Amino acid sequence: MATFHTLSILYVAIICFSMLVKSEISSPISPSSNESLSPYQKYLTTCIEKLTQPCDDEIFYTVYIGNQTVSYECCSQLVNDMGQRCHDEITRFIVESPKFKANKISILQRSKKVWNECSNAFDVDSPLGSIVPDI
């Protein structure tokens, strides 16, 4: 299983790579240099940093790979620390990367399922609704 450091680098690399492809910039963006990140990339990075190890791994593998479940403790972090908007924005952004685009529908479904199960465990209302589209 990936370590916290490795997974964090993967998140940032996916975000940076996707932004490079979308904006057709040829010069690399250093993941450690927040000055070169767009405001949206900084927002996503801040969202990701709200999860601790092993919760980032659990949520990542549950949503993007589909081979784990999210523990009660990690659901708490997802709902109470990260929040739905961050969860949805990260999911929506990452599924557009070449590595995950082929599994977009499955990932979006798992993302919504994880959020619903975790938020139900904590009785969280979502008045704005999810920004992840219904599939």
N, CA, C and O atoms as a GROMACS GRO file, in nm:
protein
  540
    1MET      N    1   0.085  -0.118   0.000
    1MET     CA    2   0.000   0.000   0.000
    1MET      C    3   0.089   0.124   0.000
    1MET      O    4   0.195   0.125   0.063
    2ALA      N    5   0.048   0.224  -0.067
    2ALA     CA    6   0.126   0.347  -0.079
    2ALA      C    7   0.136   0.416   0.055
    2ALA      O    8   0.044   0.414   0.136
    3THR      N    9   0.251   0.479   0.076
    3THR     CA   10   0.267   0.557   0.198
    3THR      C   11   0.200   0.691   0.180
    3THR      O   12   0.164   0.729   0.068
    4PHE      N   13   0.184   0.763   0.290
    4PHE     CA   14   0.121   0.896   0.285
    4PHE      C   15   0.197   0.986   0.188
    4PHE      O   16   0.137   1.055   0.106
    5HIS      N   17   0.329   0.985   0.199
    5HIS     CA   18   0.411   1.071   0.113
    5HIS      C   19   0.392   1.035  -0.034
    5HIS      O   20   0.373   1.124  -0.118
    6THR      N   21   0.396   0.907  -0.065
    6THR     CA   22   0.382   0.863  -0.203
    6THR      C   23   0.244   0.898  -0.258
    6THR      O   24   0.232   0.944  -0.371
    7LEU      N   25   0.141   0.876  -0.178
    7LEU     CA   26   0.006   0.907  -0.223
    7LEU      C   27  -0.015   1.056  -0.242
    7LEU      O   28  -0.080   1.099  -0.338
    8SER      N   29   0.042   1.135  -0.151
    8SER     CA   30   0.030   1.281  -0.165
    8SER      C   31   0.097   1.327  -0.294
    8SER      O   32   0.043   1.412  -0.365
    9ILE      N   33   0.213   1.271  -0.323
    9ILE     CA   34   0.282   1.307  -0.447
    9ILE      C   35   0.199   1.263  -0.567
    9ILE      O   36   0.192   1.335  -0.667
   10LEU      N   37   0.135   1.146  -0.558
   10LEU     CA   38   0.049   1.099  -0.668
   10LEU      C   39  -0.066   1.196  -0.692
   10LEU      O   40  -0.094   1.231  -0.806
   11TYR      N   41  -0.133   1.238  -0.584
   11TYR     CA   42  -0.243   1.334  -0.597
   11TYR      C   43  -0.195   1.461  -0.667
   11TYR      O   44  -0.256   1.506  -0.764
   12VAL      N   45  -0.086   1.518  -0.617
   12VAL     CA   46  -0.036   1.643  -0.674
   12VAL      C   47   0.009   1.622  -0.818
   12VAL      O   48  -0.015   1.707  -0.904
   13ALA      N   49   0.075   1.509  -0.844
   13ALA     CA   50   0.121   1.482  -0.981
   13ALA      C   51   0.003   1.469  -1.077
   13ALA      O   52   0.008   1.521  -1.188
   14ILE      N   53  -0.103   1.400  -1.034
   14ILE     CA   54  -0.221   1.386  -1.119
   14ILE      C   55  -0.283   1.522  -1.146
   14ILE      O   56  -0.320   1.553  -1.259
   15ILE      N   57  -0.293   1.601  -1.042
   15ILE     CA   58  -0.350   1.735  -1.057
   15ILE      C   59  -0.266   1.818  -1.152
   15ILE      O   60  -0.318   1.880  -1.245
   16CYS      N   61  -0.135   1.819  -1.128
   16CYS     CA   62  -0.046   1.899  -1.213
   16CYS      C   63  -0.046   1.848  -1.357
   16CYS      O   64  -0.053   1.928  -1.451
   17PHE      N   65  -0.038   1.717  -1.375
   17PHE     CA   66  -0.037   1.661  -1.510
   17PHE      C   67  -0.164   1.696  -1.585
   17PHE      O   68  -0.159   1.736  -1.702
   18SER      N   69  -0.275   1.680  -1.519
   18SER     CA   70  -0.402   1.711  -1.584
   18SER      C   71  -0.410   1.858  -1.623
   18SER      O   72  -0.458   1.891  -1.732
   19MET      N   73  -0.362   1.945  -1.536
   19MET     CA   74  -0.364   2.088  -1.568
   19MET      C   75  -0.270   2.118  -1.684
   19MET      O   76  -0.300   2.202  -1.769
   20LEU      N   77  -0.156   2.051  -1.689
   20LEU     CA   78  -0.063   2.071  -1.800
   20LEU      C   79  -0.127   2.030  -1.932
   20LEU      O   80  -0.116   2.101  -2.032
   21VAL      N   81  -0.193   1.916  -1.932
   21VAL     CA   82  -0.257   1.867  -2.054
   21VAL      C   83  -0.368   1.961  -2.097
   21VAL      O   84  -0.379   1.996  -2.215
   22LYS      N   85  -0.451   2.003  -2.002
   22LYS     CA   86  -0.564   2.089  -2.036
   22LYS      C   87  -0.519   2.226  -2.086
   22LYS      O   88  -0.581   2.282  -2.176
   23SER      N   89  -0.413   2.280  -2.026
   23SER     CA   90  -0.370   2.414  -2.066
   23SER      C   91  -0.261   2.413  -2.172
   23SER      O   92  -0.219   2.519  -2.219
   24GLU      N   93  -0.214   2.294  -2.209
   24GLU     CA   94  -0.111   2.277  -2.311
   24GLU      C   95   0.017   2.353  -2.278
   24GLU      O   96   0.081   2.409  -2.367
   25ILE      N   97   0.054   2.354  -2.151
   25ILE     CA   98   0.180   2.414  -2.109
   25ILE      C   99   0.286   2.307  -2.120
   25ILE      O  100   0.265   2.194  -2.078
   26SER      N  101   0.400   2.342  -2.178
   26SER     CA  102   0.503   2.241  -2.196
   26SER      C  103   0.604   2.238  -2.083
   26SER      O  104   0.674   2.138  -2.068
   27SER      N  105   0.616   2.343  -2.004
   27SER     CA  106   0.713   2.342  -1.895
   27SER      C  107   0.652   2.274  -1.773
   27SER      O  108   0.536   2.297  -1.740
   28PRO      N  109   0.731   2.190  -1.705
   28PRO     CA  110   0.678   2.116  -1.591
   28PRO      C  111   0.649   2.207  -1.472
   28PRO      O  112   0.715   2.308  -1.450
   29ILE      N  113   0.547   2.168  -1.395
   29ILE     CA  114   0.514   2.238  -1.272
   29ILE      C  115   0.566   2.154  -1.158
   29ILE      O  116   0.536   2.034  -1.149
   30SER      N  117   0.642   2.214  -1.072
   30SER     CA  118   0.696   2.142  -0.957
   30SER      C  119   0.588   2.123  -0.852
   30SER      O  120   0.528   2.221  -0.808
   31PRO      N  121   0.560   1.998  -0.812
   31PRO     CA  122   0.457   1.974  -0.712
   31PRO      C  123   0.486   2.042  -0.578
   31PRO      O  124   0.393   2.071  -0.503
   32SER      N  125   0.614   2.066  -0.548
   32SER     CA  126   0.648   2.127  -0.421
   32SER      C  127   0.641   2.279  -0.425
   32SER      O  128   0.655   2.344  -0.321
   33SER      N  129   0.621   2.335  -0.541
   33SER     CA  130   0.620   2.480  -0.554
   33SER      C  131   0.477   2.530  -0.567
   33SER      O  132   0.418   2.527  -0.675
   34ASN      N  133   0.420   2.576  -0.455
   34ASN     CA  134   0.283   2.624  -0.456
   34ASN      C  135   0.268   2.754  -0.533
   34ASN      O  136   0.157   2.788  -0.574
   35GLU      N  137   0.378   2.828  -0.553
   35GLU     CA  138   0.367   2.954  -0.626
   35GLU      C  139   0.326   2.931  -0.771
   35GLU      O  140   0.260   3.016  -0.831
   36SER      N  141   0.363   2.817  -0.829
   36SER     CA  142   0.333   2.792  -0.970
   36SER      C  143   0.197   2.726  -0.990
   36SER      O  144   0.156   2.702  -1.104
   37LEU      N  145   0.127   2.696  -0.882
   37LEU     CA  146  -0.004   2.634  -0.895
   37LEU      C  147  -0.112   2.740  -0.914
   37LEU      O  148  -0.103   2.849  -0.859
   38SER      N  149  -0.212   2.706  -0.992
   38SER     CA  150  -0.326   2.796  -1.009
   38SER      C  151  -0.405   2.801  -0.878
   38SER      O  152  -0.386   2.714  -0.792
   39PRO      N  153  -0.491   2.900  -0.861
   39PRO     CA  154  -0.574   2.903  -0.740
   39PRO      C  155  -0.657   2.775  -0.723
   39PRO      O  156  -0.675   2.728  -0.610
   40TYR      N  157  -0.705   2.719  -0.832
   40TYR     CA  158  -0.783   2.595  -0.823
   40TYR      C  159  -0.696   2.478  -0.777
   40TYR      O  160  -0.740   2.397  -0.696
   41GLN      N  161  -0.574   2.470  -0.830
   41GLN     CA  162  -0.482   2.364  -0.788
   41GLN      C  163  -0.447   2.380  -0.640
   41GLN      O  164  -0.438   2.281  -0.567
   42LYS      N  165  -0.428   2.503  -0.596
   42LYS     CA  166  -0.399   2.528  -0.454
   42LYS      C  167  -0.518   2.485  -0.368
   42LYS      O  168  -0.501   2.426  -0.262
   43TYR      N  169  -0.638   2.514  -0.415
   43TYR     CA  170  -0.760   2.473  -0.344
   43TYR      C  171  -0.765   2.321  -0.331
   43TYR      O  172  -0.792   2.269  -0.223
   44LEU      N  173  -0.740   2.250  -0.441
   44LEU     CA  174  -0.743   2.104  -0.438
   44LEU      C  175  -0.635   2.048  -0.346
   44LEU      O  176  -0.658   1.951  -0.274
   45THR      N  177  -0.517   2.109  -0.349
   45THR     CA  178  -0.408   2.065  -0.262
   45THR      C  179  -0.447   2.083  -0.116
   45THR      O  180  -0.421   1.996  -0.033
   46THR      N  181  -0.509   2.197  -0.084
   46THR     CA  182  -0.556   2.221   0.053
   46THR      C  183  -0.660   2.117   0.093
   46THR      O  184  -0.660   2.069   0.206
   47CYS      N  185  -0.748   2.084   0.000
   47CYS     CA  186  -0.849   1.980   0.028
   47CYS      C  187  -0.783   1.847   0.062
   47CYS      O  188  -0.819   1.783   0.160
   48ILE      N  189  -0.688   1.807  -0.018
   48ILE     CA  190  -0.620   1.678   0.000
   48ILE      C  191  -0.547   1.674   0.133
   48ILE      O  192  -0.544   1.570   0.200
   49GLU      N  193  -0.488   1.786   0.172
   49GLU     CA  194  -0.410   1.792   0.296
   49GLU      C  195  -0.497   1.778   0.421
   49GLU      O  196  -0.444   1.762   0.531
   50LYS      N  197  -0.628   1.784   0.407
   50LYS     CA  198  -0.718   1.772   0.522
   50LYS      C  199  -0.731   1.628   0.570
   50LYS      O  200  -0.780   1.604   0.681
   51LEU      N  201  -0.689   1.532   0.488
   51LEU     CA  202  -0.695   1.391   0.526
   51LEU      C  203  -0.559   1.346   0.578
   51LEU      O  204  -0.455   1.387   0.527
   52THR      N  205  -0.562   1.261   0.681
   52THR     CA  206  -0.437   1.208   0.734
   52THR      C  207  -0.418   1.064   0.688
   52THR      O  208  -0.511   1.000   0.638
   53GLN      N  209  -0.299   1.014   0.707
   53GLN     CA  210  -0.266   0.875   0.679
   53GLN      C  211  -0.329   0.791   0.788
   53GLN      O  212  -0.313   0.832   0.903
   54PRO      N  213  -0.396   0.682   0.771
   54PRO     CA  214  -0.417   0.608   0.647
   54PRO      C  215  -0.546   0.646   0.574
   54PRO      O  216  -0.583   0.580   0.477
   55CYS      N  217  -0.614   0.750   0.620
   55CYS     CA  218  -0.744   0.783   0.560
   55CYS      C  219  -0.733   0.824   0.414
   55CYS      O  220  -0.821   0.793   0.334
   56ASP      N  221  -0.625   0.895   0.378
   56ASP     CA  222  -0.611   0.932   0.238
   56ASP      C  223  -0.600   0.807   0.151
   56ASP      O  224  -0.658   0.802   0.042
   57ASP      N  225  -0.526   0.706   0.200
   57ASP     CA  226  -0.515   0.580   0.126
   57ASP      C  227  -0.650   0.509   0.115
   57ASP      O  228  -0.689   0.465   0.007
   58GLU      N  229  -0.720   0.499   0.227
   58GLU     CA  230  -0.849   0.430   0.228
   58GLU      C  231  -0.947   0.491   0.130
   58GLU      O  232  -1.010   0.421   0.050
   59ILE      N  233  -0.959   0.622   0.135
   59ILE     CA  234  -1.055   0.690   0.048
   59ILE      C  235  -1.011   0.680  -0.097
   59ILE      O  236  -1.093   0.656  -0.185
   60PHE      N  237  -0.881   0.700  -0.123
   60PHE     CA  238  -0.829   0.691  -0.259
   60PHE      C  239  -0.858   0.552  -0.317
   60PHE      O  240  -0.914   0.542  -0.426
   61TYR      N  241  -0.819   0.447  -0.246
   61TYR     CA  242  -0.835   0.312  -0.298
   61TYR      C  243  -0.982   0.272  -0.309
   61TYR      O  244  -1.019   0.194  -0.398
   62THR      N  245  -1.065   0.322  -0.221
   62THR     CA  246  -1.208   0.292  -0.228
   62THR      C  247  -1.272   0.358  -0.349
   62THR      O  248  -1.349   0.294  -0.421
   63VAL      N  249  -1.241   0.484  -0.371
   63VAL     CA  250  -1.305   0.559  -0.480
   63VAL      C  251  -1.242   0.528  -0.615
   63VAL      O  252  -1.313   0.497  -0.710
   64TYR      N  253  -1.110   0.535  -0.626
   64TYR     CA  254  -1.045   0.528  -0.757
   64TYR      C  255  -1.009   0.387  -0.801
   64TYR      O  256  -1.002   0.360  -0.921
   65ILE      N  257  -0.986   0.298  -0.707
   65ILE     CA  258  -0.949   0.161  -0.742
   65ILE      C  259  -1.065   0.065  -0.713
   65ILE      O  260  -1.085  -0.031  -0.787
   66GLY      N  261  -1.139   0.089  -0.607
   66GLY     CA  262  -1.255   0.007  -0.573
   66GLY      C  263  -1.222  -0.118  -0.495
   66GLY      O  264  -1.301  -0.212  -0.494
   67ASN      N  265  -1.106  -0.121  -0.429
   67ASN     CA  266  -1.066  -0.243  -0.360
   67ASN      C  267  -1.055  -0.229  -0.208
   67ASN      O  268  -0.994  -0.313  -0.143
   68GLN      N  269  -1.113  -0.124  -0.151
   68GLN     CA  270  -1.112  -0.107  -0.006
   68GLN      C  271  -1.245  -0.050   0.040
   68GLN      O  272  -1.331  -0.014  -0.041
   69THR      N  273  -1.260  -0.043   0.170
   69THR     CA  274  -1.375   0.026   0.228
   69THR      C  275  -1.322   0.135   0.320
   69THR      O  276  -1.207   0.130   0.365
   70VAL      N  277  -1.405   0.233   0.348
   70VAL     CA  278  -1.364   0.346   0.431
   70VAL      C  279  -1.410   0.320   0.574
   70VAL      O  280  -1.527   0.292   0.599
   71SER      N  281  -1.316   0.330   0.667
   71SER     CA  282  -1.346   0.308   0.808
   71SER      C  283  -1.427   0.424   0.865
   71SER      O  284  -1.437   0.531   0.805
   72TYR      N  285  -1.484   0.401   0.982
   72TYR     CA  286  -1.563   0.504   1.051
   72TYR      C  287  -1.477   0.628   1.078
   72TYR      O  288  -1.522   0.741   1.056
   73GLU      N  289  -1.354   0.606   1.124
   73GLU     CA  290  -1.263   0.718   1.152
   73GLU      C  291  -1.236   0.800   1.026
   73GLU      O  292  -1.235   0.923   1.030
   74CYS      N  293  -1.214   0.732   0.915
   74CYS     CA  294  -1.184   0.803   0.790
   74CYS      C  295  -1.310   0.869   0.734
   74CYS      O  296  -1.301   0.975   0.671
   75CYS      N  297  -1.425   0.808   0.755
   75CYS     CA  298  -1.551   0.875   0.717
   75CYS      C  299  -1.564   1.005   0.794
   75CYS      O  300  -1.606   1.107   0.739
   76SER      N  301  -1.527   1.001   0.921
   76SER     CA  302  -1.533   1.122   1.003
   76SER      C  303  -1.445   1.232   0.944
   76SER      O  304  -1.487   1.347   0.935
   77GLN      N  305  -1.324   1.197   0.906
   77GLN     CA  306  -1.234   1.296   0.844
   77GLN      C  307  -1.292   1.348   0.713
   77GLN      O  308  -1.288   1.468   0.685
   78LEU      N  309  -1.344   1.257   0.632
   78LEU     CA  310  -1.400   1.297   0.503
   78LEU      C  311  -1.515   1.396   0.522
   78LEU      O  312  -1.519   1.500   0.457
   79VAL      N  313  -1.607   1.363   0.611
   79VAL     CA  314  -1.726   1.446   0.631
   79VAL      C  315  -1.696   1.573   0.709
   79VAL      O  316  -1.737   1.682   0.670
   80ASN      N  317  -1.624   1.558   0.820
   80ASN     CA  318  -1.605   1.671   0.912
   80ASN      C  319  -1.485   1.759   0.880
   80ASN      O  320  -1.487   1.878   0.911
   81ASP      N  321  -1.382   1.703   0.818
   81ASP     CA  322  -1.262   1.782   0.789
   81ASP      C  323  -1.255   1.825   0.642
   81ASP      O  324  -1.232   1.942   0.612
   82MET      N  325  -1.273   1.729   0.552
   82MET     CA  326  -1.264   1.762   0.410
   82MET      C  327  -1.392   1.826   0.359
   82MET      O  328  -1.386   1.933   0.298
   83GLY      N  329  -1.504   1.765   0.381
   83GLY     CA  330  -1.631   1.818   0.334
   83GLY      C  331  -1.666   1.770   0.194
   83GLY      O  332  -1.582   1.722   0.119
   84GLN      N  333  -1.793   1.786   0.161
   84GLN     CA  334  -1.844   1.734   0.034
   84GLN      C  335  -1.788   1.809  -0.087
   84GLN      O  336  -1.752   1.747  -0.187
   85ARG      N  337  -1.781   1.939  -0.078
   85ARG     CA  338  -1.733   2.015  -0.194
   85ARG      C  339  -1.592   1.973  -0.232
   85ARG      O  340  -1.564   1.949  -0.349
   86CYS      N  341  -1.502   1.963  -0.133
   86CYS     CA  342  -1.365   1.919  -0.163
   86CYS      C  343  -1.365   1.778  -0.221
   86CYS      O  344  -1.298   1.751  -0.321
   87HIS      N  345  -1.439   1.688  -0.158
   87HIS     CA  346  -1.445   1.549  -0.205
   87HIS      C  347  -1.493   1.543  -0.350
   87HIS      O  348  -1.433   1.475  -0.434
   88ASP      N  349  -1.600   1.615  -0.380
   88ASP     CA  350  -1.654   1.614  -0.516
   88ASP      C  351  -1.560   1.679  -0.616
   88ASP      O  352  -1.541   1.628  -0.727
   89GLU      N  353  -1.500   1.791  -0.579
   89GLU     CA  354  -1.409   1.861  -0.671
   89GLU      C  355  -1.287   1.777  -0.703
   89GLU      O  356  -1.246   1.769  -0.819
   90ILE      N  357  -1.229   1.713  -0.602
   90ILE     CA  358  -1.113   1.627  -0.626
   90ILE      C  359  -1.151   1.512  -0.718
   90ILE      O  360  -1.080   1.481  -0.813
   91THR      N  361  -1.263   1.450  -0.690
   91THR     CA  362  -1.308   1.338  -0.773
   91THR      C  363  -1.330   1.383  -0.916
   91THR      O  364  -1.283   1.319  -1.010
   92ARG      N  365  -1.402   1.491  -0.932
   92ARG     CA  366  -1.432   1.541  -1.066
   92ARG      C  367  -1.304   1.576  -1.142
   92ARG      O  368  -1.294   1.553  -1.263
   93PHE      N  369  -1.208   1.632  -1.072
   93PHE     CA  370  -1.083   1.670  -1.136
   93PHE      C  371  -1.001   1.548  -1.176
   93PHE      O  372  -0.952   1.539  -1.289
   94ILE      N  373  -0.986   1.454  -1.084
   94ILE     CA  374  -0.902   1.337  -1.110
   94ILE      C  375  -0.960   1.247  -1.219
   94ILE      O  376  -0.884   1.189  -1.296
   95VAL      N  377  -1.092   1.233  -1.227
   95VAL     CA  378  -1.149   1.145  -1.330
   95VAL      C  379  -1.125   1.199  -1.471
   95VAL      O  380  -1.144   1.125  -1.568
   96GLU      N  381  -1.087   1.322  -1.484
   96GLU     CA  382  -1.056   1.376  -1.616
   96GLU      C  383  -0.912   1.347  -1.658
   96GLU      O  384  -0.875   1.373  -1.773
   97SER      N  385  -0.830   1.294  -1.567
   97SER     CA  386  -0.693   1.260  -1.603
   97SER      C  387  -0.693   1.134  -1.689
   97SER      O  388  -0.781   1.049  -1.673
   98PRO      N  389  -0.596   1.121  -1.778
   98PRO     CA  390  -0.592   1.005  -1.868
   98PRO      C  391  -0.591   0.871  -1.793
   98PRO      O  392  -0.649   0.773  -1.841
   99LYS      N  393  -0.528   0.866  -1.678
   99LYS     CA  394  -0.516   0.740  -1.604
   99LYS      C  395  -0.652   0.690  -1.554
   99LYS      O  396  -0.672   0.568  -1.545
  100PHE      N  397  -0.743   0.779  -1.523
  100PHE     CA  398  -0.870   0.739  -1.463
  100PHE      C  399  -0.992   0.762  -1.552
  100PHE      O  400  -1.101   0.716  -1.520
  101LYS      N  401  -0.975   0.831  -1.663
  101LYS     CA  402  -1.089   0.868  -1.747
  101LYS      C  403  -1.168   0.748  -1.799
  101LYS      O  404  -1.290   0.755  -1.813
  102ALA      N  405  -1.100   0.639  -1.828
  102ALA     CA  406  -1.168   0.520  -1.880
  102ALA      C  407  -1.266   0.460  -1.779
  102ALA      O  408  -1.361   0.392  -1.817
  103ASN      N  409  -1.243   0.486  -1.652
  103ASN     CA  410  -1.329   0.433  -1.545
  103ASN      C  411  -1.413   0.542  -1.480
  103ASN      O  412  -1.455   0.528  -1.365
  104LYS      N  413  -1.436   0.649  -1.552
  104LYS     CA  414  -1.503   0.767  -1.497
  104LYS      C  415  -1.637   0.734  -1.432
  104LYS      O  416  -1.663   0.778  -1.320
  105ILE      N  417  -1.722   0.659  -1.498
  105ILE     CA  418  -1.855   0.630  -1.445
  105ILE      C  419  -1.845   0.552  -1.314
  105ILE      O  420  -1.912   0.585  -1.217
  106SER      N  421  -1.763   0.448  -1.312
  106SER     CA  422  -1.746   0.368  -1.189
  106SER      C  423  -1.691   0.453  -1.075
  106SER      O  424  -1.736   0.442  -0.961
  107ILE      N  425  -1.594   0.536  -1.106
  107ILE     CA  426  -1.532   0.621  -1.003
  107ILE      C  427  -1.634   0.720  -0.948
  107ILE      O  428  -1.642   0.739  -0.827
  108LEU      N  429  -1.710   0.783  -1.036
  108LEU     CA  430  -1.811   0.879  -0.989
  108LEU      C  431  -1.916   0.810  -0.903
  108LEU      O  432  -1.962   0.866  -0.804
  109GLN      N  433  -1.955   0.689  -0.941
  109GLN     CA  434  -2.052   0.613  -0.862
  109GLN      C  435  -1.995   0.578  -0.724
  109GLN      O  436  -2.063   0.594  -0.623
  110ARG      N  437  -1.870   0.531  -0.722
  110ARG     CA  438  -1.807   0.497  -0.593
  110ARG      C  439  -1.788   0.620  -0.507
  110ARG      O  440  -1.805   0.614  -0.385
  111SER      N  441  -1.753   0.732  -0.569
  111SER     CA  442  -1.734   0.857  -0.494
  111SER      C  443  -1.864   0.898  -0.426
  111SER      O  444  -1.866   0.934  -0.308
  112LYS      N  445  -1.971   0.893  -0.502
  112LYS     CA  446  -2.102   0.931  -0.448
  112LYS      C  447  -2.144   0.834  -0.337
  112LYS      O  448  -2.199   0.876  -0.235
  113LYS      N  449  -2.119   0.704  -0.358
  113LYS     CA  450  -2.154   0.604  -0.258
  113LYS      C  451  -2.075   0.626  -0.129
  113LYS      O  452  -2.132   0.620  -0.020
  114VAL      N  453  -1.946   0.651  -0.141
  114VAL     CA  454  -1.863   0.677  -0.023
  114VAL      C  455  -1.915   0.798   0.052
  114VAL      O  456  -1.931   0.794   0.174
  115TRP      N  457  -1.941   0.907  -0.021
  115TRP     CA  458  -1.991   1.027   0.046
  115TRP      C  459  -2.124   0.999   0.116
  115TRP      O  460  -2.142   1.035   0.233
  116ASN      N  461  -2.216   0.936   0.046
  116ASN     CA  462  -2.348   0.909   0.105
  116ASN      C  463  -2.339   0.820   0.229
  116ASN      O  464  -2.403   0.848   0.330
  117GLU      N  465  -2.259   0.714   0.222
  117GLU     CA  466  -2.244   0.625   0.337
  117GLU      C  467  -2.179   0.697   0.454
  117GLU      O  468  -2.222   0.682   0.569
  118CYS      N  469  -2.076   0.775   0.427
  118CYS     CA  470  -2.007   0.847   0.535
  118CYS      C  471  -2.096   0.957   0.593
  118CYS      O  472  -2.104   0.972   0.715
  119SER      N  473  -2.162   1.032   0.508
  119SER     CA  474  -2.246   1.141   0.559
  119SER      C  475  -2.366   1.086   0.635
  119SER      O  476  -2.411   1.147   0.732
  120ASN      N  477  -2.419   0.971   0.593
  120ASN     CA  478  -2.529   0.908   0.667
  120ASN      C  479  -2.484   0.864   0.806
  120ASN      O  480  -2.562   0.868   0.901
  121ALA      N  481  -2.359   0.821   0.817
  121ALA     CA  482  -2.307   0.778   0.946
  121ALA      C  483  -2.299   0.894   1.045
  121ALA      O  484  -2.299   0.873   1.166
  122PHE      N  485  -2.292   1.014   0.993
  122PHE     CA  486  -2.279   1.133   1.078
  122PHE      C  487  -2.400   1.225   1.066
  122PHE      O  488  -2.395   1.338   1.113
  123ASP      N  489  -2.507   1.179   1.004
  123ASP     CA  490  -2.629   1.258   0.987
  123ASP      C  491  -2.603   1.396   0.929
  123ASP      O  492  -2.652   1.497   0.980
  124VAL      N  493  -2.526   1.402   0.823
  124VAL     CA  494  -2.493   1.529   0.759
  124VAL      C  495  -2.592   1.553   0.647
  124VAL      O  496  -2.609   1.470   0.558
  125ASP      N  497  -2.657   1.668   0.652
  125ASP     CA  498  -2.746   1.708   0.543
  125ASP      C  499  -2.661   1.775   0.437
  125ASP      O  500  -2.560   1.838   0.468
  126SER      N  501  -2.700   1.761   0.314
  126SER     CA  502  -2.630   1.824   0.204
  126SER      C  503  -2.728   1.911   0.128
  126SER      O  504  -2.782   1.870   0.026
  127PRO      N  505  -2.752   2.034   0.179
  127PRO     CA  506  -2.854   2.119   0.118
  127PRO      C  507  -2.823   2.159  -0.026
  127PRO      O  508  -2.915   2.181  -0.104
  128LEU      N  509  -2.696   2.169  -0.061
  128LEU     CA  510  -2.660   2.210  -0.197
  128LEU      C  511  -2.657   2.092  -0.292
  128LEU      O  512  -2.662   2.110  -0.414
  129GLY      N  513  -2.650   1.973  -0.239
  129GLY     CA  514  -2.642   1.855  -0.324
  129GLY      C  515  -2.500   1.834  -0.372
  129GLY      O  516  -2.415   1.923  -0.362
  130SER      N  517  -2.476   1.720  -0.425
  130SER     CA  518  -2.344   1.686  -0.475
  130SER      C  519  -2.322   1.750  -0.610
  130SER      O  520  -2.414   1.761  -0.691
  131ILE      N  521  -2.197   1.792  -0.635
  131ILE     CA  522  -2.165   1.845  -0.767
  131ILE      C  523  -2.122   1.733  -0.860
  131ILE      O  524  -2.103   1.755  -0.980
  132VAL      N  525  -2.107   1.611  -0.805
  132VAL     CA  526  -2.079   1.496  -0.889
  132VAL      C  527  -2.211   1.456  -0.953
  132VAL      O  528  -2.309   1.434  -0.882
  133PRO      N  529  -2.215   1.447  -1.085
  133PRO     CA  530  -2.342   1.420  -1.153
  133PRO      C  531  -2.398   1.283  -1.121
  133PRO      O  532  -2.323   1.189  -1.093
  134ASP      N  533  -2.530   1.272  -1.125
  134ASP     CA  534  -2.594   1.142  -1.110
  134ASP      C  535  -2.563   1.057  -1.232
  134ASP      O  536  -2.565   1.106  -1.345
  135ILE      N  537  -2.535   0.932  -1.209
  135ILE     CA  538  -2.502   0.841  -1.319
  135ILE      C  539  -2.616   0.744  -1.335
  135ILE      O  540  -2.611   0.657  -1.422
   0.00000   0.00000   0.00000
